[in-house]
Amino acid sequence: MNYRRLHREELEAIKDEFIRFLASNSVTADDWVRLKQADPPAAESLVDVFSDIFWEKALTKIPAVEVRSKNLLRILRFNDDIAELVEIRLPENVNIDLTNAKDLNALSTGEIDILSLNPSLFVGTQKYQSSRNQELFAMIESGAQPCKESMFMALKAMVKNQ
């Protein structure tokens, strides 16, 4: 497996896709019930194949992920060959919450001067050690949340203007 097996709840949420996958592999509903009972490892193998296909397709559609806490906003954009990182880290004593949309908007519009907060600003790139999707998957599994590419661009512009 390239990723991880989808959990039962995840499979339930995409039940129709899984049924189409089984049908494309000539496995009827009755065949599936029999396979699960007669040969659980073969049934699990089919779930593993489907899981990899699902993850590959889903990950390809995700342009960026974010990691956010009160004092940290880190967004990574996953390009074909490299990941780009933009990060803002605020001192602990600052009364701004980067998980709060209102505070983030005030920073992005210049209503609050970000430099007055003594932030650590970082922009960088990194080549992938494995495939794009495997690294993206690892980030998501460690808690990063998918986000729009426009979030990355807005944060990058905010950091570059400082």
Summary of the structure (lengths in Angstrom):
residues: 162
radius of gyration: 21.0
end to end distance: 43.9
largest distance: 66.8
contacts: 420
relative contact order: 0.15
helix: 50%
strand: 20%
